[in-house]
Amino acid sequence: MRPQVFDHPRHQRLVVSALLWLLSGSVLLLTTLVPVRTELLGWTPAFWLVGAPFVLLLALEPGLPRQLLALTHPRRRRPPQAIWH
């Protein structure tokens, strides 16, 4: 089996497009320009505006949630240890 070769510029464009899609969908839902749930469509607007781009981002960048968590949690520093033993 051959390793996959990624087209880096295309991959970056897809990630940026998914992030913009997620951001604009979140803004539309938060400002209530588009309702989260309707009688006719159910939860479909919420899925297509937030769920689908989130799933796409996870498929394109599986390590992204771990990287974001690492940014939000400060690293723990070790307590100073004695120089002599």
Backbone atoms as SQL, in Angstrom:
CREATE TABLE atoms (id INTEGER PRIMARY KEY, chain TEXT, resi INTEGER, resn TEXT, atom TEXT, x REAL, y REAL, z REAL);
INSERT INTO atoms VALUES
  (1, 'A', 1, 'MET', 'N', 0.828, -1.159, 0.000),
  (2, 'A', 1, 'MET', 'CA', 0.000, 0.000, 0.000),
  (3, 'A', 1, 'MET', 'C', 0.887, 1.241, 0.000),
  (4, 'A', 2, 'ARG', 'N', 0.611, 2.159, -0.896),
  (5, 'A', 2, 'ARG', 'CA', 1.401, 3.385, -0.995),
  (6, 'A', 2, 'ARG', 'C', 0.893, 4.434, -0.020),
  (7, 'A', 3, 'PRO', 'N', 1.819, 5.237, 0.539),
  (8, 'A', 3, 'PRO', 'CA', 1.367, 6.319, 1.410),
  (9, 'A', 3, 'PRO', 'C', 0.637, 7.381, 0.605),
  (10, 'A', 4, 'GLN', 'N', -0.345, 8.013, 1.240),
  (11, 'A', 4, 'GLN', 'CA', -1.114, 9.056, 0.574),
  (12, 'A', 4, 'GLN', 'C', -0.301, 10.333, 0.497),
  (13, 'A', 5, 'VAL', 'N', -0.390, 10.990, -0.646),
  (14, 'A', 5, 'VAL', 'CA', 0.269, 12.273, -0.821),
  (15, 'A', 5, 'VAL', 'C', -0.814, 13.344, -0.797),
  (16, 'A', 6, 'PHE', 'N', -0.680, 14.296, 0.127),
  (17, 'A', 6, 'PHE', 'CA', -1.667, 15.353, 0.251),
  (18, 'A', 6, 'PHE', 'C', -1.269, 16.540, -0.608),
  (19, 'A', 7, 'ASP', 'N', -2.241, 17.135, -1.244),
  (20, 'A', 7, 'ASP', 'CA', -2.043, 18.379, -1.951),
  (21, 'A', 7, 'ASP', 'C', -2.185, 19.475, -0.901),
  (22, 'A', 8, 'HIS', 'N', -1.053, 19.955, -0.387),
  (23, 'A', 8, 'HIS', 'CA', -1.050, 20.854, 0.763),
  (24, 'A', 8, 'HIS', 'C', -1.884, 22.115, 0.555),
  (25, 'A', 9, 'PRO', 'N', -1.736, 22.841, -0.565),
  (26, 'A', 9, 'PRO', 'CA', -2.569, 24.048, -0.725),
  (27, 'A', 9, 'PRO', 'C', -4.067, 23.728, -0.769),
  (28, 'A', 10, 'ARG', 'N', -4.433, 22.634, -1.408),
  (29, 'A', 10, 'ARG', 'CA', -5.846, 22.248, -1.470),
  (30, 'A', 10, 'ARG', 'C', -6.357, 21.870, -0.084),
  (31, 'A', 11, 'HIS', 'N', -5.544, 21.154, 0.667),
  (32, 'A', 11, 'HIS', 'CA', -5.916, 20.751, 2.024),
  (33, 'A', 11, 'HIS', 'C', -6.133, 21.989, 2.893),
  (34, 'A', 12, 'GLN', 'N', -5.229, 22.956, 2.807),
  (35, 'A', 12, 'GLN', 'CA', -5.368, 24.179, 3.582),
  (36, 'A', 12, 'GLN', 'C', -6.627, 24.950, 3.196),
  (37, 'A', 13, 'ARG', 'N', -6.933, 25.007, 1.898),
  (38, 'A', 13, 'ARG', 'CA', -8.150, 25.696, 1.463),
  (39, 'A', 13, 'ARG', 'C', -9.392, 25.012, 2.012),
  (40, 'A', 14, 'LEU', 'N', -9.388, 23.676, 2.035),
  (41, 'A', 14, 'LEU', 'CA', -10.537, 22.954, 2.584),
  (42, 'A', 14, 'LEU', 'C', -10.706, 23.232, 4.076),
  (43, 'A', 15, 'VAL', 'N', -9.611, 23.263, 4.807),
  (44, 'A', 15, 'VAL', 'CA', -9.682, 23.525, 6.248),
  (45, 'A', 15, 'VAL', 'C', -10.190, 24.948, 6.497),
  (46, 'A', 16, 'VAL', 'N', -9.664, 25.912, 5.757),
  (47, 'A', 16, 'VAL', 'CA', -10.107, 27.298, 5.929),
  (48, 'A', 16, 'VAL', 'C', -11.577, 27.440, 5.543),
  (49, 'A', 17, 'SER', 'N', -11.984, 26.776, 4.471),
  (50, 'A', 17, 'SER', 'CA', -13.391, 26.835, 4.055),
  (51, 'A', 17, 'SER', 'C', -14.302, 26.238, 5.121),
  (52, 'A', 18, 'ALA', 'N', -13.902, 25.121, 5.705),
  (53, 'A', 18, 'ALA', 'CA', -14.713, 24.502, 6.757),
  (54, 'A', 18, 'ALA', 'C', -14.779, 25.395, 7.990),
  (55, 'A', 19, 'LEU', 'N', -13.670, 26.053, 8.333),
  (56, 'A', 19, 'LEU', 'CA', -13.684, 26.965, 9.477),
  (57, 'A', 19, 'LEU', 'C', -14.594, 28.168, 9.228),
  (58, 'A', 20, 'LEU', 'N', -14.542, 28.728, 8.021),
  (59, 'A', 20, 'LEU', 'CA', -15.423, 29.846, 7.692),
  (60, 'A', 20, 'LEU', 'C', -16.886, 29.423, 7.696),
  (61, 'A', 21, 'TRP', 'N', -17.159, 28.227, 7.184),
  (62, 'A', 21, 'TRP', 'CA', -18.514, 27.674, 7.174),
  (63, 'A', 21, 'TRP', 'C', -19.017, 27.528, 8.614),
  (64, 'A', 22, 'LEU', 'N', -18.183, 26.969, 9.473),
  (65, 'A', 22, 'LEU', 'CA', -18.553, 26.785, 10.874),
  (66, 'A', 22, 'LEU', 'C', -18.770, 28.126, 11.567),
  (67, 'A', 23, 'LEU', 'N', -17.899, 29.083, 11.307),
  (68, 'A', 23, 'LEU', 'CA', -18.027, 30.397, 11.926),
  (69, 'A', 23, 'LEU', 'C', -19.285, 31.118, 11.455),
  (70, 'A', 24, 'SER', 'N', -19.519, 31.127, 10.156),
  (71, 'A', 24, 'SER', 'CA', -20.706, 31.824, 9.648),
  (72, 'A', 24, 'SER', 'C', -21.991, 31.119, 10.083),
  (73, 'A', 25, 'GLY', 'N', -21.997, 29.794, 10.107),
  (74, 'A', 25, 'GLY', 'CA', -23.176, 29.072, 10.586),
  (75, 'A', 25, 'GLY', 'C', -23.455, 29.342, 12.048),
  (76, 'A', 26, 'SER', 'N', -22.392, 29.414, 12.852),
  (77, 'A', 26, 'SER', 'CA', -22.566, 29.712, 14.273),
  (78, 'A', 26, 'SER', 'C', -23.128, 31.112, 14.468),
  (79, 'A', 27, 'VAL', 'N', -22.632, 32.066, 13.680),
  (80, 'A', 27, 'VAL', 'CA', -23.139, 33.439, 13.783),
  (81, 'A', 27, 'VAL', 'C', -24.612, 33.484, 13.386),
  (82, 'A', 28, 'LEU', 'N', -24.972, 32.796, 12.311),
  (83, 'A', 28, 'LEU', 'CA', -26.374, 32.783, 11.883),
  (84, 'A', 28, 'LEU', 'C', -27.285, 32.187, 12.959),
  (85, 'A', 29, 'LEU', 'N', -26.822, 31.118, 13.596),
  (86, 'A', 29, 'LEU', 'CA', -27.653, 30.498, 14.634),
  (87, 'A', 29, 'LEU', 'C', -27.703, 31.337, 15.910),
  (88, 'A', 30, 'LEU', 'N', -26.585, 31.945, 16.276),
  (89, 'A', 30, 'LEU', 'CA', -26.559, 32.745, 17.506),
  (90, 'A', 30, 'LEU', 'C', -27.344, 34.042, 17.370),
  (91, 'A', 31, 'THR', 'N', -27.372, 34.617, 16.181),
  (92, 'A', 31, 'THR', 'CA', -28.130, 35.850, 15.981),
  (93, 'A', 31, 'THR', 'C', -29.592, 35.563, 15.672),
  (94, 'A', 32, 'THR', 'N', -29.964, 34.321, 15.627),
  (95, 'A', 32, 'THR', 'CA', -31.312, 33.824, 15.347),
  (96, 'A', 32, 'THR', 'C', -31.848, 34.266, 13.983),
  (97, 'A', 33, 'LEU', 'N', -30.950, 34.567, 13.041),
  (98, 'A', 33, 'LEU', 'CA', -31.400, 34.813, 11.673),
  (99, 'A', 33, 'LEU', 'C', -31.931, 33.517, 11.056),
  (100, 'A', 34, 'VAL', 'N', -31.340, 32.400, 11.485),
  (101, 'A', 34, 'VAL', 'CA', -31.809, 31.077, 11.082),
  (102, 'A', 34, 'VAL', 'C', -32.154, 30.340, 12.370),
  (103, 'A', 35, 'PRO', 'N', -33.348, 29.797, 12.480),
  (104, 'A', 35, 'PRO', 'CA', -33.709, 29.086, 13.714),
  (105, 'A', 35, 'PRO', 'C', -32.947, 27.770, 13.836),
  (106, 'A', 36, 'VAL', 'N', -32.665, 27.378, 15.059),
  (107, 'A', 36, 'VAL', 'CA', -31.949, 26.128, 15.302),
  (108, 'A', 36, 'VAL', 'C', -32.818, 24.938, 14.901),
  (109, 'A', 37, 'ARG', 'N', -34.096, 25.017, 15.207),
  (110, 'A', 37, 'ARG', 'CA', -35.014, 23.923, 14.897),
  (111, 'A', 37, 'ARG', 'C', -36.306, 24.509, 14.338),
  (112, 'A', 38, 'THR', 'N', -36.832, 23.873, 13.299),
  (113, 'A', 38, 'THR', 'CA', -38.116, 24.292, 12.728),
  (114, 'A', 38, 'THR', 'C', -39.060, 23.099, 12.708),
  (115, 'A', 39, 'GLU', 'N', -40.336, 23.372, 12.602),
  (116, 'A', 39, 'GLU', 'CA', -41.333, 22.290, 12.537),
  (117, 'A', 39, 'GLU', 'C', -41.182, 21.500, 11.242),
  (118, 'A', 40, 'LEU', 'N', -40.901, 22.188, 10.149),
  (119, 'A', 40, 'LEU', 'CA', -40.813, 21.530, 8.850),
  (120, 'A', 40, 'LEU', 'C', -39.520, 20.749, 8.678),
  (121, 'A', 41, 'LEU', 'N', -38.383, 21.343, 9.063),
  (122, 'A', 41, 'LEU', 'CA', -37.076, 20.719, 8.827),
  (123, 'A', 41, 'LEU', 'C', -36.471, 20.035, 10.042),
  (124, 'A', 42, 'GLY', 'N', -37.005, 20.280, 11.215),
  (125, 'A', 42, 'GLY', 'CA', -36.441, 19.679, 12.423),
  (126, 'A', 42, 'GLY', 'C', -35.105, 20.328, 12.767),
  (127, 'A', 43, 'TRP', 'N', -34.110, 19.497, 13.067),
  (128, 'A', 43, 'TRP', 'CA', -32.784, 19.973, 13.448),
  (129, 'A', 43, 'TRP', 'C', -31.860, 20.156, 12.239),
  (130, 'A', 44, 'THR', 'N', -32.380, 20.091, 11.041),
  (131, 'A', 44, 'THR', 'CA', -31.562, 20.181, 9.836),
  (132, 'A', 44, 'THR', 'C', -30.747, 21.473, 9.750),
  (133, 'A', 45, 'PRO', 'N', -31.300, 22.663, 10.033),
  (134, 'A', 45, 'PRO', 'CA', -30.463, 23.873, 9.952),
  (135, 'A', 45, 'PRO', 'C', -29.255, 23.822, 10.887),
  (136, 'A', 46, 'ALA', 'N', -29.446, 23.347, 12.097),
  (137, 'A', 46, 'ALA', 'CA', -28.328, 23.258, 13.046),
  (138, 'A', 46, 'ALA', 'C', -27.272, 22.288, 12.542),
  (139, 'A', 47, 'PHE', 'N', -27.702, 21.168, 11.969),
  (140, 'A', 47, 'PHE', 'CA', -26.732, 20.200, 11.458),
  (141, 'A', 47, 'PHE', 'C', -25.919, 20.784, 10.316),
  (142, 'A', 48, 'TRP', 'N', -26.582, 21.384, 9.335),
  (143, 'A', 48, 'TRP', 'CA', -25.869, 21.868, 8.154),
  (144, 'A', 48, 'TRP', 'C', -25.050, 23.119, 8.427),
  (145, 'A', 49, 'LEU', 'N', -25.405, 23.884, 9.442),
  (146, 'A', 49, 'LEU', 'CA', -24.648, 25.094, 9.738),
  (147, 'A', 49, 'LEU', 'C', -23.533, 24.883, 10.756),
  (148, 'A', 50, 'VAL', 'N', -23.661, 23.878, 11.625),
  (149, 'A', 50, 'VAL', 'CA', -22.638, 23.651, 12.648),
  (150, 'A', 50, 'VAL', 'C', -22.107, 22.221, 12.621),
  (151, 'A', 51, 'GLY', 'N', -22.997, 21.246, 12.564),
  (152, 'A', 51, 'GLY', 'CA', -22.572, 19.846, 12.646),
  (153, 'A', 51, 'GLY', 'C', -21.741, 19.388, 11.462),
  (154, 'A', 52, 'ALA', 'N', -22.188, 19.689, 10.260),
  (155, 'A', 52, 'ALA', 'CA', -21.472, 19.229, 9.066),
  (156, 'A', 52, 'ALA', 'C', -20.072, 19.833, 8.949),
  (157, 'A', 53, 'PRO', 'N', -19.886, 21.151, 9.142),
  (158, 'A', 53, 'PRO', 'CA', -18.511, 21.653, 9.059),
  (159, 'A', 53, 'PRO', 'C', -17.619, 21.141, 10.184),
  (160, 'A', 54, 'PHE', 'N', -18.214, 20.877, 11.356),
  (161, 'A', 54, 'PHE', 'CA', -17.434, 20.315, 12.465),
  (162, 'A', 54, 'PHE', 'C', -16.944, 18.909, 12.120),
  (163, 'A', 55, 'VAL', 'N', -17.818, 18.100, 11.552),
  (164, 'A', 55, 'VAL', 'CA', -17.433, 16.740, 11.148),
  (165, 'A', 55, 'VAL', 'C', -16.367, 16.802, 10.048),
  (166, 'A', 56, 'LEU', 'N', -16.525, 17.720, 9.109),
  (167, 'A', 56, 'LEU', 'CA', -15.542, 17.886, 8.042),
  (168, 'A', 56, 'LEU', 'C', -14.185, 18.291, 8.602),
  (169, 'A', 57, 'LEU', 'N', -14.167, 19.202, 9.566),
  (170, 'A', 57, 'LEU', 'CA', -12.903, 19.596, 10.192),
  (171, 'A', 57, 'LEU', 'C', -12.246, 18.421, 10.909),
  (172, 'A', 58, 'LEU', 'N', -13.043, 17.615, 11.592),
  (173, 'A', 58, 'LEU', 'CA', -12.477, 16.450, 12.271),
  (174, 'A', 58, 'LEU', 'C', -11.921, 15.434, 11.282),
  (175, 'A', 59, 'ALA', 'N', -12.548, 15.322, 10.118),
  (176, 'A', 59, 'ALA', 'CA', -12.044, 14.395, 9.099),
  (177, 'A', 59, 'ALA', 'C', -10.753, 14.922, 8.467),
  (178, 'A', 60, 'LEU', 'N', -10.667, 16.236, 8.269),
  (179, 'A', 60, 'LEU', 'CA', -9.483, 16.816, 7.642),
  (180, 'A', 60, 'LEU', 'C', -8.312, 16.929, 8.616),
  (181, 'A', 61, 'GLU', 'N', -8.597, 17.303, 9.842),
  (182, 'A', 61, 'GLU', 'CA', -7.566, 17.505, 10.858),
  (183, 'A', 61, 'GLU', 'C', -7.943, 16.748, 12.132),
  (184, 'A', 62, 'PRO', 'N', -7.666, 15.444, 12.194),
  (185, 'A', 62, 'PRO', 'CA', -8.086, 14.669, 13.374),
  (186, 'A', 62, 'PRO', 'C', -7.404, 15.104, 14.673),
  (187, 'A', 63, 'GLY', 'N', -6.235, 15.702, 14.604),
  (188, 'A', 63, 'GLY', 'CA', -5.534, 16.123, 15.812),
  (189, 'A', 63, 'GLY', 'C', -5.899, 17.507, 16.289),
  (190, 'A', 64, 'LEU', 'N', -6.809, 18.186, 15.600),
  (191, 'A', 64, 'LEU', 'CA', -7.160, 19.568, 15.940),
  (192, 'A', 64, 'LEU', 'C', -7.755, 19.712, 17.345),
  (193, 'A', 65, 'PRO', 'N', -8.680, 18.867, 17.794),
  (194, 'A', 65, 'PRO', 'CA', -9.213, 19.038, 19.163),
  (195, 'A', 65, 'PRO', 'C', -8.121, 18.917, 20.235),
  (196, 'A', 66, 'ARG', 'N', -7.192, 18.002, 20.040),
  (197, 'A', 66, 'ARG', 'CA', -6.111, 17.837, 21.015),
  (198, 'A', 66, 'ARG', 'C', -5.206, 19.076, 21.036),
  (199, 'A', 67, 'GLN', 'N', -4.939, 19.655, 19.860),
  (200, 'A', 67, 'GLN', 'CA', -4.123, 20.865, 19.795),
  (201, 'A', 67, 'GLN', 'C', -4.829, 22.044, 20.464),
  (202, 'A', 68, 'LEU', 'N', -6.133, 22.169, 20.254),
  (203, 'A', 68, 'LEU', 'CA', -6.878, 23.253, 20.879),
  (204, 'A', 68, 'LEU', 'C', -6.934, 23.093, 22.394),
  (205, 'A', 69, 'LEU', 'N', -7.085, 21.859, 22.870),
  (206, 'A', 69, 'LEU', 'CA', -7.072, 21.629, 24.317),
  (207, 'A', 69, 'LEU', 'C', -5.715, 21.952, 24.916),
  (208, 'A', 70, 'ALA', 'N', -4.651, 21.644, 24.189),
  (209, 'A', 70, 'ALA', 'CA', -3.313, 21.946, 24.682),
  (210, 'A', 70, 'ALA', 'C', -3.099, 23.450, 24.788),
  (211, 'A', 71, 'LEU', 'N', -3.729, 24.214, 23.911),
  (212, 'A', 71, 'LEU', 'CA', -3.602, 25.670, 23.983),
  (213, 'A', 71, 'LEU', 'C', -4.372, 26.261, 25.157),
  (214, 'A', 72, 'THR', 'N', -5.492, 25.653, 25.508),
  (215, 'A', 72, 'THR', 'CA', -6.313, 26.215, 26.578),
  (216, 'A', 72, 'THR', 'C', -5.806, 25.833, 27.967),
  (217, 'A', 73, 'HIS', 'N', -5.176, 24.695, 28.093),
  (218, 'A', 73, 'HIS', 'CA', -4.662, 24.258, 29.396),
  (219, 'A', 73, 'HIS', 'C', -3.187, 24.609, 29.498),
  (220, 'A', 74, 'PRO', 'N', -2.842, 25.425, 30.478),
  (221, 'A', 74, 'PRO', 'CA', -1.413, 25.740, 30.636),
  (222, 'A', 74, 'PRO', 'C', -0.660, 24.501, 31.109),
  (223, 'A', 75, 'ARG', 'N', 0.551, 24.416, 30.677),
  (224, 'A', 75, 'ARG', 'CA', 1.366, 23.271, 31.089),
  (225, 'A', 75, 'ARG', 'C', 1.735, 23.402, 32.560),
  (226, 'A', 76, 'ARG', 'N', 1.732, 22.278, 33.221),
  (227, 'A', 76, 'ARG', 'CA', 2.099, 22.288, 34.637),
  (228, 'A', 76, 'ARG', 'C', 3.610, 22.295, 34.761),
  (229, 'A', 77, 'ARG', 'N', 4.066, 23.139, 35.641),
  (230, 'A', 77, 'ARG', 'CA', 5.508, 23.201, 35.890),
  (231, 'A', 77, 'ARG', 'C', 5.839, 22.298, 37.056),
  (232, 'A', 78, 'ARG', 'N', 6.987, 21.677, 36.955),
  (233, 'A', 78, 'ARG', 'CA', 7.439, 20.837, 38.061),
  (234, 'A', 78, 'ARG', 'C', 7.892, 21.719, 39.212),
  (235, 'A', 79, 'PRO', 'N', 7.674, 21.269, 40.417),
  (236, 'A', 79, 'PRO', 'CA', 8.206, 22.037, 41.551),
  (237, 'A', 79, 'PRO', 'C', 9.729, 21.961, 41.534),
  (238, 'A', 80, 'PRO', 'N', 10.388, 23.013, 41.969),
  (239, 'A', 80, 'PRO', 'CA', 11.857, 22.984, 41.960),
  (240, 'A', 80, 'PRO', 'C', 12.380, 21.870, 42.862),
  (241, 'A', 81, 'GLN', 'N', 13.396, 21.200, 42.370),
  (242, 'A', 81, 'GLN', 'CA', 13.982, 20.108, 43.145),
  (243, 'A', 81, 'GLN', 'C', 15.333, 20.560, 43.686),
  (244, 'A', 82, 'ALA', 'N', 15.735, 19.920, 44.749),
  (245, 'A', 82, 'ALA', 'CA', 17.021, 20.255, 45.354),
  (246, 'A', 82, 'ALA', 'C', 18.150, 19.861, 44.400),
  (247, 'A', 83, 'ILE', 'N', 19.192, 20.632, 44.401),
  (248, 'A', 83, 'ILE', 'CA', 20.345, 20.362, 43.539),
  (249, 'A', 83, 'ILE', 'C', 21.141, 19.186, 44.087),
  (250, 'A', 84, 'TRP', 'N', 21.255, 19.105, 45.377),
  (251, 'A', 84, 'TRP', 'CA', 22.033, 18.034, 45.987),
  (252, 'A', 84, 'TRP', 'C', 21.114, 16.867, 46.365),
  (253, 'A', 85, 'HIS', 'N', 21.692, 15.721, 46.470),
  (254, 'A', 85, 'HIS', 'CA', 20.913, 14.527, 46.842),
  (255, 'A', 85, 'HIS', 'C', 21.420, 13.924, 48.089);
